[in-house]
Amino acid sequence: MSTVSAYAATSATDPLTKTTVTRRDVGPNDVAFDIHFAGICHSDLHTVRGEWGPVDYPMVPGHEIAGLVTE
């Protein structure tokens, strides 16, 4: 297991706050990479606000990423 820094939503209305996230080990069918850039798009805002269903907070938004494969 490893830890990484991330910005997470702690509620539907609070600003994102810096946090530490524990990641599981890389499995045999996984790819590990260092994220260099991440984007937040409008769908992330809907998700954080709970507009598309229940949200388990803290929640790290962002699915548009760029980086380098490390493993």
PyMOL Python script that loads the backbone (N, CA, C, O; Angstrom):
from pymol import cmd

cmd.read_pdbstr("""\
ATOM      1  N   MET A   1       0.845  -1.179   0.000  1.00  0.00           N
ATOM      2  CA  MET A   1       0.000   0.000   0.000  1.00  0.00           C
ATOM      3  C   MET A   1       0.886   1.237   0.000  1.00  0.00           C
ATOM      4  O   MET A   1       1.978   1.241   0.568  1.00  0.00           O
ATOM      5  N   SER A   2       0.398   2.271  -0.642  1.00  0.00           N
ATOM      6  CA  SER A   2       1.130   3.535  -0.673  1.00  0.00           C
ATOM      7  C   SER A   2       0.153   4.670  -0.398  1.00  0.00           C
ATOM      8  O   SER A   2      -1.062   4.481  -0.451  1.00  0.00           O
ATOM      9  N   THR A   3       0.688   5.838  -0.108  1.00  0.00           N
ATOM     10  CA  THR A   3      -0.157   7.008   0.102  1.00  0.00           C
ATOM     11  C   THR A   3       0.190   8.063  -0.936  1.00  0.00           C
ATOM     12  O   THR A   3       1.338   8.186  -1.361  1.00  0.00           O
ATOM     13  N   VAL A   4      -0.825   8.821  -1.335  1.00  0.00           N
ATOM     14  CA  VAL A   4      -0.660   9.897  -2.310  1.00  0.00           C
ATOM     15  C   VAL A   4      -1.405  11.128  -1.817  1.00  0.00           C
ATOM     16  O   VAL A   4      -2.330  11.022  -1.011  1.00  0.00           O
ATOM     17  N   SER A   5      -1.000  12.291  -2.302  1.00  0.00           N
ATOM     18  CA  SER A   5      -1.713  13.538  -1.997  1.00  0.00           C
ATOM     19  C   SER A   5      -2.831  13.727  -3.005  1.00  0.00           C
ATOM     20  O   SER A   5      -2.683  13.392  -4.180  1.00  0.00           O
ATOM     21  N   ALA A   6      -3.944  14.264  -2.543  1.00  0.00           N
ATOM     22  CA  ALA A   6      -5.093  14.508  -3.414  1.00  0.00           C
ATOM     23  C   ALA A   6      -5.907  15.660  -2.842  1.00  0.00           C
ATOM     24  O   ALA A   6      -5.739  16.044  -1.685  1.00  0.00           O
ATOM     25  N   TYR A   7      -6.784  16.201  -3.667  1.00  0.00           N
ATOM     26  CA  TYR A   7      -7.756  17.188  -3.209  1.00  0.00           C
ATOM     27  C   TYR A   7      -9.115  16.513  -3.196  1.00  0.00           C
ATOM     28  O   TYR A   7      -9.548  15.949  -4.200  1.00  0.00           O
ATOM     29  N   ALA A   8      -9.785  16.573  -2.055  1.00  0.00           N
ATOM     30  CA  ALA A   8     -11.034  15.847  -1.877  1.00  0.00           C
ATOM     31  C   ALA A   8     -12.163  16.781  -1.473  1.00  0.00           C
ATOM     32  O   ALA A   8     -11.955  17.799  -0.813  1.00  0.00           O
ATOM     33  N   ALA A   9     -13.364  16.404  -1.891  1.00  0.00           N
ATOM     34  CA  ALA A   9     -14.579  17.070  -1.423  1.00  0.00           C
ATOM     35  C   ALA A   9     -14.999  16.372  -0.139  1.00  0.00           C
ATOM     36  O   ALA A   9     -15.103  15.146  -0.100  1.00  0.00           O
ATOM     37  N   THR A  10     -15.240  17.147   0.910  1.00  0.00           N
ATOM     38  CA  THR A  10     -15.687  16.573   2.179  1.00  0.00           C
ATOM     39  C   THR A  10     -17.193  16.720   2.370  1.00  0.00           C
ATOM     40  O   THR A  10     -17.771  16.149   3.295  1.00  0.00           O
ATOM     41  N   SER A  11     -17.820  17.494   1.482  1.00  0.00           N
ATOM     42  CA  SER A  11     -19.274  17.652   1.480  1.00  0.00           C
ATOM     43  C   SER A  11     -19.677  18.179   0.107  1.00  0.00           C
ATOM     44  O   SER A  11     -18.826  18.436  -0.745  1.00  0.00           O
ATOM     45  N   ALA A  12     -20.966  18.334  -0.097  1.00  0.00           N
ATOM     46  CA  ALA A  12     -21.465  18.816  -1.381  1.00  0.00           C
ATOM     47  C   ALA A  12     -21.194  20.296  -1.603  1.00  0.00           C
ATOM     48  O   ALA A  12     -21.271  20.771  -2.737  1.00  0.00           O
ATOM     49  N   THR A  13     -20.876  21.039  -0.540  1.00  0.00           N
ATOM     50  CA  THR A  13     -20.755  22.493  -0.674  1.00  0.00           C
ATOM     51  C   THR A  13     -19.407  23.067  -0.265  1.00  0.00           C
ATOM     52  O   THR A  13     -19.092  24.196  -0.640  1.00  0.00           O
ATOM     53  N   ASP A  14     -18.601  22.328   0.492  1.00  0.00           N
ATOM     54  CA  ASP A  14     -17.310  22.858   0.936  1.00  0.00           C
ATOM     55  C   ASP A  14     -16.287  22.824  -0.198  1.00  0.00           C
ATOM     56  O   ASP A  14     -16.388  21.988  -1.096  1.00  0.00           O
ATOM     57  N   PRO A  15     -15.301  23.729  -0.164  1.00  0.00           N
ATOM     58  CA  PRO A  15     -14.244  23.690  -1.182  1.00  0.00           C
ATOM     59  C   PRO A  15     -13.398  22.421  -1.032  1.00  0.00           C
ATOM     60  O   PRO A  15     -13.365  21.811   0.037  1.00  0.00           O
ATOM     61  N   LEU A  16     -12.722  22.036  -2.103  1.00  0.00           N
ATOM     62  CA  LEU A  16     -11.831  20.884  -2.043  1.00  0.00           C
ATOM     63  C   LEU A  16     -10.701  21.171  -1.062  1.00  0.00           C
ATOM     64  O   LEU A  16     -10.210  22.298  -0.982  1.00  0.00           O
ATOM     65  N   THR A  17     -10.291  20.149  -0.318  1.00  0.00           N
ATOM     66  CA  THR A  17      -9.206  20.306   0.643  1.00  0.00           C
ATOM     67  C   THR A  17      -8.142  19.247   0.372  1.00  0.00           C
ATOM     68  O   THR A  17      -8.444  18.133  -0.055  1.00  0.00           O
ATOM     69  N   LYS A  18      -6.881  19.625   0.634  1.00  0.00           N
ATOM     70  CA  LYS A  18      -5.778  18.694   0.421  1.00  0.00           C
ATOM     71  C   LYS A  18      -5.846  17.598   1.472  1.00  0.00           C
ATOM     72  O   LYS A  18      -6.092  17.861   2.650  1.00  0.00           O
ATOM     73  N   THR A  19      -5.625  16.365   1.031  1.00  0.00           N
ATOM     74  CA  THR A  19      -5.704  15.212   1.917  1.00  0.00           C
ATOM     75  C   THR A  19      -4.710  14.154   1.465  1.00  0.00           C
ATOM     76  O   THR A  19      -4.062  14.304   0.429  1.00  0.00           O
ATOM     77  N   THR A  20      -4.595  13.103   2.230  1.00  0.00           N
ATOM     78  CA  THR A  20      -3.767  11.954   1.871  1.00  0.00           C
ATOM     79  C   THR A  20      -4.678  10.754   1.660  1.00  0.00           C
ATOM     80  O   THR A  20      -5.573  10.496   2.465  1.00  0.00           O
ATOM     81  N   VAL A  21      -4.449  10.022   0.577  1.00  0.00           N
ATOM     82  CA  VAL A  21      -5.261   8.863   0.228  1.00  0.00           C
ATOM     83  C   VAL A  21      -4.368   7.625   0.230  1.00  0.00           C
ATOM     84  O   VAL A  21      -3.261   7.656  -0.306  1.00  0.00           O
ATOM     85  N   THR A  22      -4.844   6.546   0.827  1.00  0.00           N
ATOM     86  CA  THR A  22      -4.118   5.279   0.798  1.00  0.00           C
ATOM     87  C   THR A  22      -4.548   4.503  -0.440  1.00  0.00           C
ATOM     88  O   THR A  22      -5.738   4.293  -0.672  1.00  0.00           O
ATOM     89  N   ARG A  23      -3.571   4.082  -1.226  1.00  0.00           N
ATOM     90  CA  ARG A  23      -3.837   3.327  -2.457  1.00  0.00           C
ATOM     91  C   ARG A  23      -3.485   1.859  -2.243  1.00  0.00           C
ATOM     92  O   ARG A  23      -2.537   1.544  -1.523  1.00  0.00           O
ATOM     93  N   ARG A  24      -4.237   0.972  -2.858  1.00  0.00           N
ATOM     94  CA  ARG A  24      -3.911  -0.449  -2.774  1.00  0.00           C
ATOM     95  C   ARG A  24      -2.688  -0.740  -3.636  1.00  0.00           C
ATOM     96  O   ARG A  24      -2.305   0.070  -4.480  1.00  0.00           O
ATOM     97  N   ASP A  25      -2.086  -1.890  -3.420  1.00  0.00           N
ATOM     98  CA  ASP A  25      -0.935  -2.295  -4.219  1.00  0.00           C
ATOM     99  C   ASP A  25      -1.355  -2.531  -5.668  1.00  0.00           C
ATOM    100  O   ASP A  25      -2.502  -2.881  -5.946  1.00  0.00           O
ATOM    101  N   VAL A  26      -0.419  -2.336  -6.577  1.00  0.00           N
ATOM    102  CA  VAL A  26      -0.659  -2.570  -8.000  1.00  0.00           C
ATOM    103  C   VAL A  26      -0.781  -4.073  -8.221  1.00  0.00           C
ATOM    104  O   VAL A  26       0.074  -4.847  -7.791  1.00  0.00           O
ATOM    105  N   GLY A  27      -1.852  -4.476  -8.896  1.00  0.00           N
ATOM    106  CA  GLY A  27      -2.085  -5.892  -9.167  1.00  0.00           C
ATOM    107  C   GLY A  27      -1.502  -6.327 -10.500  1.00  0.00           C
ATOM    108  O   GLY A  27      -0.970  -5.499 -11.239  1.00  0.00           O
ATOM    109  N   PRO A  28      -1.594  -7.607 -10.819  1.00  0.00           N
ATOM    110  CA  PRO A  28      -0.995  -8.132 -12.047  1.00  0.00           C
ATOM    111  C   PRO A  28      -1.641  -7.596 -13.326  1.00  0.00           C
ATOM    112  O   PRO A  28      -1.018  -7.639 -14.387  1.00  0.00           O
ATOM    113  N   ASN A  29      -2.856  -7.101 -13.248  1.00  0.00           N
ATOM    114  CA  ASN A  29      -3.543  -6.564 -14.430  1.00  0.00           C
ATOM    115  C   ASN A  29      -3.675  -5.049 -14.385  1.00  0.00           C
ATOM    116  O   ASN A  29      -4.469  -4.477 -15.131  1.00  0.00           O
ATOM    117  N   ASP A  30      -2.905  -4.390 -13.518  1.00  0.00           N
ATOM    118  CA  ASP A  30      -2.971  -2.940 -13.337  1.00  0.00           C
ATOM    119  C   ASP A  30      -1.797  -2.246 -14.016  1.00  0.00           C
ATOM    120  O   ASP A  30      -0.791  -2.870 -14.353  1.00  0.00           O
ATOM    121  N   VAL A  31      -1.949  -0.957 -14.205  1.00  0.00           N
ATOM    122  CA  VAL A  31      -0.873  -0.082 -14.666  1.00  0.00           C
ATOM    123  C   VAL A  31      -0.715   1.007 -13.612  1.00  0.00           C
ATOM    124  O   VAL A  31      -1.700   1.622 -13.203  1.00  0.00           O
ATOM    125  N   ALA A  32       0.511   1.246 -13.174  1.00  0.00           N
ATOM    126  CA  ALA A  32       0.784   2.331 -12.227  1.00  0.00           C
ATOM    127  C   ALA A  32       1.352   3.514 -12.996  1.00  0.00           C
ATOM    128  O   ALA A  32       2.110   3.337 -13.949  1.00  0.00           O
ATOM    129  N   PHE A  33       0.986   4.714 -12.581  1.00  0.00           N
ATOM    130  CA  PHE A  33       1.521   5.902 -13.245  1.00  0.00           C
ATOM    131  C   PHE A  33       1.547   7.068 -12.280  1.00  0.00           C
ATOM    132  O   PHE A  33       0.772   7.126 -11.325  1.00  0.00           O
ATOM    133  N   ASP A  34       2.453   7.996 -12.547  1.00  0.00           N
ATOM    134  CA  ASP A  34       2.526   9.245 -11.794  1.00  0.00           C
ATOM    135  C   ASP A  34       1.651  10.262 -12.504  1.00  0.00           C
ATOM    136  O   ASP A  34       1.865  10.554 -13.681  1.00  0.00           O
ATOM    137  N   ILE A  35       0.675  10.800 -11.803  1.00  0.00           N
ATOM    138  CA  ILE A  35      -0.210  11.811 -12.387  1.00  0.00           C
ATOM    139  C   ILE A  35       0.507  13.153 -12.368  1.00  0.00           C
ATOM    140  O   ILE A  35       0.954  13.610 -11.316  1.00  0.00           O
ATOM    141  N   HIS A  36       0.615  13.780 -13.531  1.00  0.00           N
ATOM    142  CA  HIS A  36       1.247  15.095 -13.638  1.00  0.00           C
ATOM    143  C   HIS A  36       0.202  16.206 -13.729  1.00  0.00           C
ATOM    144  O   HIS A  36       0.431  17.319 -13.256  1.00  0.00           O
ATOM    145  N   PHE A  37      -0.937  15.901 -14.334  1.00  0.00           N
ATOM    146  CA  PHE A  37      -2.017  16.880 -14.483  1.00  0.00           C
ATOM    147  C   PHE A  37      -3.352  16.170 -14.310  1.00  0.00           C
ATOM    148  O   PHE A  37      -3.498  15.007 -14.684  1.00  0.00           O
ATOM    149  N   ALA A  38      -4.323  16.875 -13.740  1.00  0.00           N
ATOM    150  CA  ALA A  38      -5.679  16.345 -13.612  1.00  0.00           C
ATOM    151  C   ALA A  38      -6.662  17.476 -13.842  1.00  0.00           C
ATOM    152  O   ALA A  38      -6.446  18.602 -13.395  1.00  0.00           O
ATOM    153  N   GLY A  39      -7.729  17.171 -14.534  1.00  0.00           N
ATOM    154  CA  GLY A  39      -8.748  18.175 -14.810  1.00  0.00           C
ATOM    155  C   GLY A  39     -10.035  17.869 -14.069  1.00  0.00           C
ATOM    156  O   GLY A  39     -10.372  16.710 -13.825  1.00  0.00           O
ATOM    157  N   ILE A  40     -10.741  18.917 -13.720  1.00  0.00           N
ATOM    158  CA  ILE A  40     -12.067  18.796 -13.125  1.00  0.00           C
ATOM    159  C   ILE A  40     -13.050  19.319 -14.164  1.00  0.00           C
ATOM    160  O   ILE A  40     -12.963  20.473 -14.583  1.00  0.00           O
ATOM    161  N   CYS A  41     -13.979  18.474 -14.577  1.00  0.00           N
ATOM    162  CA  CYS A  41     -14.958  18.906 -15.572  1.00  0.00           C
ATOM    163  C   CYS A  41     -16.334  19.044 -14.911  1.00  0.00           C
ATOM    164  O   CYS A  41     -16.498  18.769 -13.722  1.00  0.00           O
ATOM    165  N   HIS A  42     -17.302  19.471 -15.696  1.00  0.00           N
ATOM    166  CA  HIS A  42     -18.632  19.745 -15.157  1.00  0.00           C
ATOM    167  C   HIS A  42     -19.276  18.490 -14.562  1.00  0.00           C
ATOM    168  O   HIS A  42     -20.005  18.582 -13.574  1.00  0.00           O
ATOM    169  N   SER A  43     -19.014  17.323 -15.153  1.00  0.00           N
ATOM    170  CA  SER A  43     -19.600  16.098 -14.588  1.00  0.00           C
ATOM    171  C   SER A  43     -19.061  15.817 -13.185  1.00  0.00           C
ATOM    172  O   SER A  43     -19.774  15.263 -12.349  1.00  0.00           O
ATOM    173  N   ASP A  44     -17.799  16.198 -12.919  1.00  0.00           N
ATOM    174  CA  ASP A  44     -17.249  16.043 -11.572  1.00  0.00           C
ATOM    175  C   ASP A  44     -18.011  16.909 -10.574  1.00  0.00           C
ATOM    176  O   ASP A  44     -18.255  16.484  -9.445  1.00  0.00           O
ATOM    177  N   LEU A  45     -18.385  18.111 -10.978  1.00  0.00           N
ATOM    178  CA  LEU A  45     -19.147  18.995 -10.087  1.00  0.00           C
ATOM    179  C   LEU A  45     -20.500  18.385  -9.739  1.00  0.00           C
ATOM    180  O   LEU A  45     -20.925  18.429  -8.584  1.00  0.00           O
ATOM    181  N   HIS A  46     -21.183  17.813 -10.743  1.00  0.00           N
ATOM    182  CA  HIS A  46     -22.463  17.146 -10.475  1.00  0.00           C
ATOM    183  C   HIS A  46     -22.275  15.991  -9.494  1.00  0.00           C
ATOM    184  O   HIS A  46     -23.086  15.800  -8.587  1.00  0.00           O
ATOM    185  N   THR A  47     -21.202  15.222  -9.681  1.00  0.00           N
ATOM    186  CA  THR A  47     -20.940  14.082  -8.805  1.00  0.00           C
ATOM    187  C   THR A  47     -20.668  14.538  -7.380  1.00  0.00           C
ATOM    188  O   THR A  47     -21.244  13.997  -6.435  1.00  0.00           O
ATOM    189  N   VAL A  48     -19.784  15.540  -7.214  1.00  0.00           N
ATOM    190  CA  VAL A  48     -19.456  16.057  -5.877  1.00  0.00           C
ATOM    191  C   VAL A  48     -20.704  16.567  -5.172  1.00  0.00           C
ATOM    192  O   VAL A  48     -20.865  16.357  -3.970  1.00  0.00           O
ATOM    193  N   ARG A  49     -21.578  17.227  -5.897  1.00  0.00           N
ATOM    194  CA  ARG A  49     -22.796  17.798  -5.303  1.00  0.00           C
ATOM    195  C   ARG A  49     -23.868  16.752  -5.020  1.00  0.00           C
ATOM    196  O   ARG A  49     -24.897  17.066  -4.421  1.00  0.00           O
ATOM    197  N   GLY A  50     -23.636  15.512  -5.444  1.00  0.00           N
ATOM    198  CA  GLY A  50     -24.622  14.461  -5.217  1.00  0.00           C
ATOM    199  C   GLY A  50     -25.818  14.546  -6.136  1.00  0.00           C
ATOM    200  O   GLY A  50     -26.874  13.994  -5.828  1.00  0.00           O
ATOM    201  N   GLU A  51     -25.673  15.232  -7.264  1.00  0.00           N
ATOM    202  CA  GLU A  51     -26.796  15.426  -8.176  1.00  0.00           C
ATOM    203  C   GLU A  51     -27.091  14.187  -9.019  1.00  0.00           C
ATOM    204  O   GLU A  51     -28.149  14.107  -9.642  1.00  0.00           O
ATOM    205  N   TRP A  52     -26.177  13.224  -9.049  1.00  0.00           N
ATOM    206  CA  TRP A  52     -26.377  11.997  -9.825  1.00  0.00           C
ATOM    207  C   TRP A  52     -26.489  10.774  -8.934  1.00  0.00           C
ATOM    208  O   TRP A  52     -26.384   9.643  -9.408  1.00  0.00           O
ATOM    209  N   GLY A  53     -26.700  10.996  -7.653  1.00  0.00           N
ATOM    210  CA  GLY A  53     -26.834   9.880  -6.723  1.00  0.00           C
ATOM    211  C   GLY A  53     -26.041  10.135  -5.458  1.00  0.00           C
ATOM    212  O   GLY A  53     -25.336  11.139  -5.352  1.00  0.00           O
ATOM    213  N   PRO A  54     -26.153   9.234  -4.505  1.00  0.00           N
ATOM    214  CA  PRO A  54     -25.460   9.401  -3.224  1.00  0.00           C
ATOM    215  C   PRO A  54     -23.941   9.423  -3.395  1.00  0.00           C
ATOM    216  O   PRO A  54     -23.399   8.779  -4.294  1.00  0.00           O
ATOM    217  N   VAL A  55     -23.262  10.171  -2.524  1.00  0.00           N
ATOM    218  CA  VAL A  55     -21.805  10.306  -2.563  1.00  0.00           C
ATOM    219  C   VAL A  55     -21.241   9.893  -1.211  1.00  0.00           C
ATOM    220  O   VAL A  55     -21.763  10.278  -0.164  1.00  0.00           O
ATOM    221  N   ASP A  56     -20.178   9.113  -1.243  1.00  0.00           N
ATOM    222  CA  ASP A  56     -19.432   8.786  -0.027  1.00  0.00           C
ATOM    223  C   ASP A  56     -18.286   9.777   0.091  1.00  0.00           C
ATOM    224  O   ASP A  56     -17.341   9.741  -0.697  1.00  0.00           O
ATOM    225  N   TYR A  57     -18.375  10.665   1.082  1.00  0.00           N
ATOM    226  CA  TYR A  57     -17.313  11.654   1.310  1.00  0.00           C
ATOM    227  C   TYR A  57     -16.309  11.099   2.309  1.00  0.00           C
ATOM    228  O   TYR A  57     -16.706  10.344   3.197  1.00  0.00           O
ATOM    229  N   PRO A  58     -15.033  11.434   2.208  1.00  0.00           N
ATOM    230  CA  PRO A  58     -14.443  12.325   1.217  1.00  0.00           C
ATOM    231  C   PRO A  58     -14.390  11.659  -0.155  1.00  0.00           C
ATOM    232  O   PRO A  58     -14.261  10.440  -0.267  1.00  0.00           O
ATOM    233  N   MET A  59     -14.493  12.485  -1.192  1.00  0.00           N
ATOM    234  CA  MET A  59     -14.537  12.020  -2.573  1.00  0.00           C
ATOM    235  C   MET A  59     -13.524  12.821  -3.376  1.00  0.00           C
ATOM    236  O   MET A  59     -13.530  14.051  -3.327  1.00  0.00           O
ATOM    237  N   VAL A  60     -12.661  12.143  -4.111  1.00  0.00           N
ATOM    238  CA  VAL A  60     -11.651  12.808  -4.941  1.00  0.00           C
ATOM    239  C   VAL A  60     -12.179  12.868  -6.369  1.00  0.00           C
ATOM    240  O   VAL A  60     -12.238  11.842  -7.046  1.00  0.00           O
ATOM    241  N   PRO A  61     -12.567  14.064  -6.843  1.00  0.00           N
ATOM    242  CA  PRO A  61     -13.079  14.175  -8.206  1.00  0.00           C
ATOM    243  C   PRO A  61     -11.940  14.218  -9.220  1.00  0.00           C
ATOM    244  O   PRO A  61     -10.779  14.423  -8.866  1.00  0.00           O
ATOM    245  N   GLY A  62     -12.292  14.023 -10.470  1.00  0.00           N
ATOM    246  CA  GLY A  62     -11.324  14.130 -11.558  1.00  0.00           C
ATOM    247  C   GLY A  62     -11.074  12.800 -12.222  1.00  0.00           C
ATOM    248  O   GLY A  62     -10.601  11.860 -11.583  1.00  0.00           O
ATOM    249  N   HIS A  63     -11.383  12.713 -13.491  1.00  0.00           N
ATOM    250  CA  HIS A  63     -11.136  11.486 -14.245  1.00  0.00           C
ATOM    251  C   HIS A  63     -10.374  11.773 -15.537  1.00  0.00           C
ATOM    252  O   HIS A  63     -10.112  10.862 -16.323  1.00  0.00           O
ATOM    253  N   GLU A  64     -10.023  13.022 -15.753  1.00  0.00           N
ATOM    254  CA  GLU A  64      -9.238  13.412 -16.928  1.00  0.00           C
ATOM    255  C   GLU A  64      -7.816  13.672 -16.446  1.00  0.00           C
ATOM    256  O   GLU A  64      -7.544  14.707 -15.838  1.00  0.00           O
ATOM    257  N   ILE A  65      -6.910  12.734 -16.716  1.00  0.00           N
ATOM    258  CA  ILE A  65      -5.566  12.821 -16.159  1.00  0.00           C
ATOM    259  C   ILE A  65      -4.509  12.597 -17.232  1.00  0.00           C
ATOM    260  O   ILE A  65      -4.772  11.989 -18.270  1.00  0.00           O
ATOM    261  N   ALA A  66      -3.310  13.101 -16.961  1.00  0.00           N
ATOM    262  CA  ALA A  66      -2.147  12.871 -17.826  1.00  0.00           C
ATOM    263  C   ALA A  66      -0.943  12.626 -16.930  1.00  0.00           C
ATOM    264  O   ALA A  66      -0.776  13.286 -15.905  1.00  0.00           O
ATOM    265  N   GLY A  67      -0.108  11.676 -17.322  1.00  0.00           N
ATOM    266  CA  GLY A  67       1.067  11.367 -16.519  1.00  0.00           C
ATOM    267  C   GLY A  67       1.968  10.383 -17.227  1.00  0.00           C
ATOM    268  O   GLY A  67       1.853  10.175 -18.434  1.00  0.00           O
ATOM    269  N   LEU A  68       2.867   9.779 -16.467  1.00  0.00           N
ATOM    270  CA  LEU A  68       3.827   8.823 -17.002  1.00  0.00           C
ATOM    271  C   LEU A  68       3.636   7.456 -16.359  1.00  0.00           C
ATOM    272  O   LEU A  68       3.490   7.344 -15.141  1.00  0.00           O
ATOM    273  N   VAL A  69       3.637   6.422 -17.190  1.00  0.00           N
ATOM    274  CA  VAL A  69       3.528   5.053 -16.688  1.00  0.00           C
ATOM    275  C   VAL A  69       4.814   4.697 -15.956  1.00  0.00           C
ATOM    276  O   VAL A  69       5.911   4.917 -16.470  1.00  0.00           O
ATOM    277  N   THR A  70       4.676   4.147 -14.752  1.00  0.00           N
ATOM    278  CA  THR A  70       5.844   3.774 -13.947  1.00  0.00           C
ATOM    279  C   THR A  70       5.954   2.268 -13.743  1.00  0.00           C
ATOM    280  O   THR A  70       7.024   1.772 -13.390  1.00  0.00           O
ATOM    281  N   GLU A  71       4.877   1.543 -13.956  1.00  0.00           N
ATOM    282  CA  GLU A  71       4.906   0.093 -13.747  1.00  0.00           C
ATOM    283  C   GLU A  71       3.864  -0.589 -14.601  1.00  0.00           C
ATOM    284  O   GLU A  71       3.737  -1.813 -14.561  1.00  0.00           O
TER     285      GLU A  71
END
""", "prot")
cmd.dss("prot")
cmd.show_as("cartoon", "prot")
cmd.util.cbc("prot")
cmd.orient("prot")
